[in-house]
Amino acid sequence: MSIGVIACGAIATHIASIQEKHNLDLTIYPLPPLLHNSPEKIAGEVDALLSKIEGDHERCFVAYADCGTYGALDAVIAAHHVPRLGGKHCYDIFAGQNEINGIMEETPGTYFLTDFLAKSFHRSVVVELGLDKRPELRDDYFKNYEKVIWLAQKPTVELEAQARSAAALIGLPLEIRLVGEDGLTKEILSLVGA
């Protein structure tokens, strides 16, 4: 029996890449990435899916950080006796918690992009916040931000253009930090026990 992984849809493709590279016997169950726009729903969705798949696998784990659930996800994983990724959010996983804490101490008004968010910014942010219909609300939504940092996992010319476009839409400068997938790889291999 394989290991069942309930994954945030925003990192599911990264996990699949790690699975292939390390020949891991995983079955990945991605949840919609737009759950991040309603983090209070994440724990319930994870709970329901864990209840559904647990009997199909020798072990399961949850490929989410806390992601704005304020401990609700930890209560679910404790009830199911399964582990999850560490950290408060995927930025910690990709860049390291110390790096993110340092950035936030230096510039608390930092807006982070991952590859997924750079790629899906229009749908995940612009449409979800209604900025496609009410662009004048941009300054209200982003007035406390000072810069955008793209935590690049697998940078391409196209992704960089999308990250620059997202930063321009917010009206802030873009900083690029190449973080790769090593942090996520280390977490996944640890959870798998490899």
JOMOKA-V604211 format. One record per residue. N is the residue number from 1. BURIAL is + if it has 16 or more other ideal C-beta (glycine too) atoms within 10 Angstrom, else -. Layout:
n & burial
N & BURIAL
N & BURIAL
This chain:
n & burial
1 & -
2 & -
3 & +
4 & +
5 & +
6 & +
7 & +
8 & +
9 & +
10 & +
11 & +
12 & +
13 & +
14 & +
15 & +
16 & +
17 & -
18 & +
19 & +
20 & -
21 & -
22 & -
23 & -
24 & +
25 & -
26 & +
27 & -
28 & +
29 & +
30 & +
31 & +
32 & -
33 & +
34 & -
35 & +
36 & +
37 & -
38 & -
39 & +
40 & -
41 & +
42 & +
43 & +
44 & -
45 & +
46 & +
47 & +
48 & -
49 & +
50 & +
51 & -
52 & -
53 & -
54 & -
55 & -
56 & -
57 & +
58 & -
59 & +
60 & +
61 & +
62 & +
63 & +
64 & +
65 & +
66 & +
67 & +
68 & +
69 & +
70 & -
71 & -
72 & +
73 & +
74 & -
75 & -
76 & +
77 & +
78 & -
79 & -
80 & +
81 & -
82 & +
83 & -
84 & +
85 & +
86 & -
87 & +
88 & +
89 & +
90 & +
91 & +
92 & +
93 & +
94 & +
95 & +
96 & +
97 & +
98 & -
99 & +
100 & +
101 & -
102 & -
103 & +
104 & -
105 & -
106 & -
107 & -
108 & -
109 & -
110 & +
111 & +
112 & +
113 & +
114 & +
115 & +
116 & +
117 & +
118 & +
119 & +
120 & +
121 & +
122 & -
123 & -
124 & +
125 & +
126 & +
127 & -
128 & -
129 & +
130 & -
131 & +
132 & -
133 & -
134 & -
135 & -
136 & -
137 & -
138 & -
139 & -
140 & -
141 & -
142 & +
143 & -
144 & -
145 & +
146 & -
147 & -
148 & +
149 & +
150 & +
151 & +
152 & +
153 & +
154 & -
155 & +
156 & -
157 & -
158 & -
159 & +
160 & -
161 & -
162 & +
163 & +
164 & +
165 & -
166 & +
167 & +
168 & -
169 & +
170 & +
171 & -
172 & +
173 & -
174 & +
175 & -
176 & +
177 & -
178 & -
179 & +
180 & -
181 & +
182 & -
183 & +
184 & +
185 & +
186 & -
187 & +
188 & +
189 & -
190 & -
191 & +
192 & +
193 & -
194 & -
